[in-house]
Amino acid sequence: AEAGDTEAMCRLSVWYSNGRNGLHQDIKQGYVWCSKAADLDCVMGMADKGMMLYKGVGVDKNETAGAALLGVAAGRDNAYACCVLGLEYFYGDSGLPKDHRLAKYWLMKALELNQ
């Protein structure tokens, strides 16, 4: 990860966020690692950083920036980001409005990407 391996950065992000593989849980450190991956144009890093920003996990909540990153990652065919956007549009309980048409679009795209 220190050498610029974005996959390793994303793994470290998950490990820190969940306290796995011998690491103590440190959600802020998890955000640091997914942010580094996102800054290097890693789509999974963008999706993770977007979700953390959108929900305020390990970082100050910023729904606008989070939704924007999730949108970029979803647009680049990240199934996780598509699923998150679909659920957010379905429920409309955070910064995105309730929109069942967009919810269906993003959830169907997530399903297609996982087949």
C-alpha positions, 0 to 999 in steps of 0.5 A: 500500500505504501508503494502505491498499490491501490488494491492493497490500500483498499484492503487496508481500508477495510481491515482498519474499518472492521478491525481485521487481520490483526489491526485494531479497528480505526475507522478514521485510518480506514478512511485515510487508506480508501481516500489515498486509493481514490486519489490514485483513480481507483474506482473501489477507493472512490466507492468506499470514500464516497460511502464514508463521506456520504454517511459520515463514517470516519470523516465529517459527513458530506453528502454532496461530495460522497454522492458525487464520488459514488456517482463517478464510481457507479458510472465506471461500473462499480457494482457496490457504488451502483447498489448504494446509489440504488438503495439511497434513491429507493429510500430517499432518507439521506441527501438523495431524493426518493426516486424509484426510477433511478433506484431501479436503474442503479440496482439493475445495473448492480445486478448486471455487473455481478452476473 
